[in-house]
Amino acid sequence: MRSFKDRNVLITGASSGIGAALSREFARRGAKLFLAARNRERLEETRRECEALGAEVRLFIVDMASMASIDDFASVVLSEGLFFDCIVLNAGISQRALTFDTDFSVDRKIMETNFFGPVYLTKRLSPVIRGDRKLNIAVTTSISGLFGFPQRSAYCASKHALFGFFETVELENPNVTMTFLIPGRINTPISRSAVQGDGSSHGVMDAGQANGMDVDKCASVAYRAIARGRHRKLIGRGELAIVYIKKWFPCLFFKIAPNISAT
């Protein structure tokens, strides 16, 4: 089990939800934190929480849907010769709209944030990633990245795509240990910030999230998976049963999935 004490850890999407909770978890373990998100106020709150736990923290304002913003961040990293022992790619947005009720611009927005953002950041940081230095990369996906699900078409697609790209990164770079974090329903604000078909905010805390696993418990499980070099880690409770139903009883999955509440 790898220790991240005094190790440099980059976490994107660190201003809320799983990203903020993982920031606190790594802080408890003595990591040096490089936290990135687009919301400065909430990111500052995460910083205060992590510093209260004794961590050294540096903040970066980064919009994962903006290539220019990612370029600015990567330029600082490369010009200062920064390096990371662990990179956690966590930023993302969800969706609450039927496929044909979703404007194509919304599909693009979701893919830009959830897939192309992490991909572009990874490519821009290639001098940091490639080489002999041992590096852990953790990618927060979703159980929705393992199958289709109503009102999540673009979200599911973005999470599916992460597996293909980052498994390839691991295969091409022997120094990289990849961990896919696959959460189910976690008590985070992700449903509030989910986008509807017209691009507006869903603005509602869904029952599935409200009754989901505690986010700090999720972060604790995720940290251990990363430290142990687990390739894939499902995180959640009873909702994870659908993963095994899809794998072993696909006909049953297609009968019951349309009737599972999307919220």
Secondary structure, 3 states (H helix, E strand, C coil): CCCCCCCEEEEECCCCHHHHHHHHHHHHCCCEEEEEECCHHHHHHHHHHHHHCCCEEEEEECCCCCHHHHHHHHHHHHHCCCCCCEEEECCCCCECCCHHHCCHHHHHHHHHHHHHHHHHHHHHCHHHHCCCCCEEEEEECCHHHCCCCCCCHHHHHHHHHHHHHHHHHHHHCCCEEEEEEEECCECCHHHCCCECCCCCECCCCCHHHHCCECHHHHHHHHHHHHHCCCCEEEECCHHHHHHHHHHHCHHHHHHHHHHCCCC
